[in-house]
Amino acid sequence: MNTPSLDNIISLKIPDAVGLTGLSRTRIYDAIRHGHIVKVRAGRQSLVLASSLRAYVESLPRAAPA
């Protein structure tokens, strides 16, 4: 079974973004509110653009070596 990656995904539902990144739902919505992650609507469904999600995660500070 292939592990999903953001390389071949265009958009994700919020719960999928949470599961894929490990970020909390609150953190995802805060990033959307501050314009770091782009949210779009498809009818009643909210989706986040995978490219903006990837850019946001890559912009987070790196952890210090243990």
N, C-alpha and C positions, 0 to 999 in steps of 0.2 A: 504494500500500500504506500502511495506517495504522500509525503508530508506536504500540506499546502504551504505555498510561499507567496510573497507579494509580487514575485517576478511575472506571473502570468494571470494576475487578478486585476480587474479594472476597478471594482468597487466592492464594499463589504457592508453587511448589516452591522449595526453597532455591537451586538453580542459576539459576532464573529471577529470583529476588530479587537474586542476585549480578550477573547480566547487566543487569538493569534499572537498578540503582542505581550500579553501578561499585564497590561495596564488596567487599572480599575475603570469601571464605567464612569465614575465621577471624573477621573483624570482625562478620559476621552472627551467628555462633554465640556470640561474646562478648556481643553485645547481647541475644540470647535468654537466655543464662545470667544476665545481670544484670537481666532483666525489662523491658528497653526495647522488645523486639520479642516479640510473642505467637506462640508455636508451638503448633499443634494437630495432632492425628493423625487421619488418615482411613485406617483399617486400618494398613498398614505404611508408608504415605506420610506424611512430615512436611511440613506446610504452614505458611507464615507468613501472618498476617492483614495484608492490604494496608494497612489503616488504621493499624496499629501501625508498619509499615515506613515509611509516609509520615511519621508523627509523629516517628519516630526520625531520619530523614534531615533533616527540617525543624528538629530540635533541635540539629543539629550546628553548631559555630561557623562563622560566615561567614568567607570568605577575605578577607584584607586587600587593598585595591585595589593594583594593580601600579604 
